[in-house]
Amino acid sequence: MKTIDYIPTSKIQRATKLVQTGAKVGVNYLKYYGEKMVNSELNRDKLNINNAEDIYDGLKSLKGSALKVAQMLSMDKSFLPQAYVEKFSLSQFSVPPLSAPLVLKTFKNNFGKSPYEIFDSFNANSVNAASIGQVHKAEKNGKILAVKIQYPGVANSISSDLSLVKPIAIRMFNLQGKDSDKYFKEVEDKLIEETNYLLELNQSQEVVKACEKIENIIFPQYYPEYSSEKIITMDWMNGIHLSEFTAINKNSEIANKLGQALWDFYMYQIHILKKVHADPHPGNFLVNDNNQLIALDFGCMKKIPIDFYVPYFELIDKKVINNPKLFKEKLFELEILRSDDSKEEVEYFTTMFFDLMYLFTLPFQEENFDFSNPEFFGDIAKLGERFAKDTNIRKMNGNRGSKHFIYMNRTFFGLYNLMYDLKASIIVNQYQKYHTN
């Protein structure tokens, strides 16, 4: 893969790149409408392919939060055209890496020493590149290590990047209408956290210590002595990405084992730790030769405040969701309904969120749930399409709910997609066996 010798770091340079990308998209639309005049039956498939390629090509050269937006968008398999999903999915673990000279310069600038002064051996060519950093293979005292190096300028450009790609983020989180700033600030704060590798180091060690007892999931060991604010070093873990595994796996028993481990891992974090790995995409999970799941990259962790956790998960209870009075009370607690709502708005959003929560809580209504059921995901896709076409959301100020919905909903959406890819059947509350008071 072609390497990158330079990343634009100034606001003007990055803005110019995004404007150029926007111009290419504009030209694609002109071509499409021109061809549409000649052929009225022309669909948008070619337009989507061209736009996805031009947008991704523009973002991958910027890296950082701009590319992270593409990564997050790629999880929306039910809402985005397939062309965007396929192209943006590359941002999860396969983007053009920094060149070897730039890697060595970046490492020394951040660690004060060359990697060759620290490790017994170091491969300056990246083995894995994503949105915020790239991974290199190293060796120290007989141990094979993975060294993640953050791209230069990423942390300093987050706020300006997000202001430039805000229209994309607004589309991604469906933030039409007023009061969207609190949601956008939540995204910005989380991205800033992801650039602090010392924070990620601490979070990683905490998660590993708490979750290593869960069966069939393993974690790397982390090395603070070889880490800094922009560099993090951990064990090298052998395996293939989860998306590669699901593409070739035909064994339902193995799929169920991995799916159970993944589900238990997430339920344990959410219900016991009240803090969750909020970036569940295939690039963050490997499967090894022993058919064990390997969890990586704990830069994006979402704390779940108790005053949000309680009403959020009370909506799982059939006694609550099927009781109009109790259900409405929870919607007010979660800021979905507001005291200044009209009668029409109360009725509209109550119905809307009942349909949403009824569907998304189905996996919690039984002792076992089969994520290979295409009807469940077909209904999710239909619901997404319905909301996307519903103009009332904008008219009624559709920015509803606590800011904590942003990452909690994306956690569940990403988890459900991974479970569907695995075609796993699981025991819903098995995670409880790992909890000891």
Sequence and secondary structure as in RCSB ss.txt:
>XXXX:A:sequence
MKTIDYIPTSKIQRATKLVQTGAKVGVNYLKYYGEKMVNSELNRDKLNINNAEDIYDGLKSLKGSALKVAQMLSM
DKSFLPQAYVEKFSLSQFSVPPLSAPLVLKTFKNNFGKSPYEIFDSFNANSVNAASIGQVHKAEKNGKILAVKIQ
YPGVANSISSDLSLVKPIAIRMFNLQGKDSDKYFKEVEDKLIEETNYLLELNQSQEVVKACEKIENIIFPQYYPE
YSSEKIITMDWMNGIHLSEFTAINKNSEIANKLGQALWDFYMYQIHILKKVHADPHPGNFLVNDNNQLIALDFGC
MKKIPIDFYVPYFELIDKKVINNPKLFKEKLFELEILRSDDSKEEVEYFTTMFFDLMYLFTLPFQEENFDFSNPE
FFGDIAKLGERFAKDTNIRKMNGNRGSKHFIYMNRTFFGLYNLMYDLKASIIVNQYQKYHTN
>XXXX:A:secstr
   BS    SHHHHHHHHHHHHHHHHHHHHHHHHHHHH TT  SHHHHHHHHHHHHHHHHHH HHHHHHHHHHTT
 TTTS HHHHHHHGGGGTB   B HHHHHHHHHHHHSS HHHHSSEE  S SEE SSEEEEEEEETTEEEEEEEE
 TTTGGGHHHHHHHSHHHHHHHHT  SS  HHHHHHHHHHHHHHT HHHHHHHHHHHHHHHTTSTTEE   B GG
G  SSEEEEE    EEHHHHHHH   HHHHHHHHHHHHHHHHHIIIIISEEE    GGGEEE TTS EEE   S 
EEE  HHHHHHHHHTTSHHHHT HHHHHHHHHHTTSS TT  HHHHHHHHHHHHHHHHHHTGGGSSSEEETT HH
HHHHHHHHHHHHHH THHHHTT   S TTHHHHHHHHHHHHHHHHHHT EEETTGGGGG   
